[in-house]
Amino acid sequence: MLEQARRAPVTVTDKWEPVGRAKIAGLETREIKNVVIRNGVLTELYRAEWFDPRIEVTHIVHVSMLPGATTAWHCHKAQRDIIFPVQGQFRLGFYDDRPTSPTYRATCIVDAGIVRPAYFDVPPGVWHAIKNPTRETGAYVVINNLPY
């Protein structure tokens, strides 16, 4: 073995959950299991029982994102964003700007994509931006409790 060689740091637990990811209070992530069916793959995007508190869905958008594109950093006063990548790979950034939050001023960066489906339930007061770091067009769905 090479003297300079070092073992890579552990990136997932024995249950395949990411380790070392900073947490932001109220920012919920849930991995969704793909279902292999005879003609492809089925991925559920929404089930009411996944969310606590439940969300009254009033608005759903599909966003196509060009290679290398980045959204503007933005934050909502009352609206919850549930972000669900449906095509490609993304890097999501979060910043907690809620003075009463136990994670006030915390940051979190997450890589996500359809290969390992997950949603990100972003509470009001948490700034967020999305980047498509790849050379392929990506897409994500945003589910909201308030239309914008």
N, C-alpha and C positions, 0 to 999 in steps of 0.2 A: 504494500500500500504506500502511496505517496506520503512523505512526511508532512507536506502542507495540506493534505486532504483533511477536511472537516465534515462531520456529519451535518446534513441539512437539518434545520430546526423542524420540530414537529408542527404540522399545519392542521391536522385533524385529530379528533379523539378516536377511540376504538369504535364509536358509534357514527363516525364520519361527520361529526360536527366541527366546524371551523374553530380553531383556538387562537387566542391572542387578539381577537377583534375587540376594539373598544366598544363599550355599550353606551347607549343614550337612553335615558329613562323614557318609556312610552313608545320608543321605536321598536316595533315588533316585526320579526322576520319569521316566516314559516316556509319550510321547504315542502314542496308538493311532489308527490310521486307520479311519474309518468305511468300510463297504463298501455302496455303493448297490446294492440288489437290486430286482427287478421289483415287489415288493410293499412296499418301505420301505427301511429302513436296518438293517444288521447291524453290531453292535459287539462284538468279542471282549472278554471280561472277564479271561481268564486263560489263559496258556500257560506251562508249566513252564520252557521255555527262556528266557523273559524275565527270570528271576531268577537272580542269581549273588551269593551262594550260593543254590542252589535251596531252595525252601520246601516243607516237608511240610505240606500243607493239612489241617487237622483241624477247622476251624470257619469257617463263612461266614454272615454276617448281612446283612440288608437293612434299612436305617434310613430311615424317612420323617421328614422334618424340616419343621416348620411354618414359615410365613413369619416372618422376623425372629428365629427361634430360634437359640440358641447352645449347643453342648455345654459341659460342664465341661472345664477343662484337666485332662488326665490323662497318665500316663506308665506304662509297663510295665517291669518288671525283666527279664523274659525273652522276652516275646511280641513278635513283629513284627506290625504292622498294615499291611495293604495296603488303602488307601482308594481307591475308584473311584466318582466321581460318575456316576450313571446318569440323573438327571433334575434339571433346573434349574441354578442357579448357586450357587457356594459361595466363601467365603473361608476358607482354612486357615491357621492359625498354628502355628509350630513354635519350640521352644526347646531347645537342646542342653544337657542337664544332666549330661553324662558328663565327669568331670574329666580323663580320659585322652584325650579327643577333641581333635583339632587345632582344632575350632571350638567348644570349650567356651564356654558362655554366649552363643553366637550365636543370633540370631533370624531368622526367615524368614516372610514372609507371601505367600501365593500365591492368586490368583483362579483358579478352575477350574470347569468345567461340561461337560455332555454335548455342547455345540456343538463343542468341541475336546477329545475324550476323552483322559484321561491317568490313570495311577494314581500313587499316592504310597506308596512303600515306607518305612515309618517304623520305624527300628531301635529296639531296647530302649534306654531311657534318654533318649529325646527326647520332651519334653512336646509335646502337640498339642491343638488345639481346632478346632471347625468351626462356622462361622456361615452361615446362609442369609440373605443380605442383601436378598432379593427379597420381593415380595408374593405369590409362588406357592410351593406346597409343592414341596420338592425331595427327592431320594432319593439315597442312596449305598450301596454294598456294601463291607463290610469282610471281607477274607480274612485268616485268622490261622493261625499255626503251632501255637498252643496255645489250647484253648477257655477262655473266661472265664465 
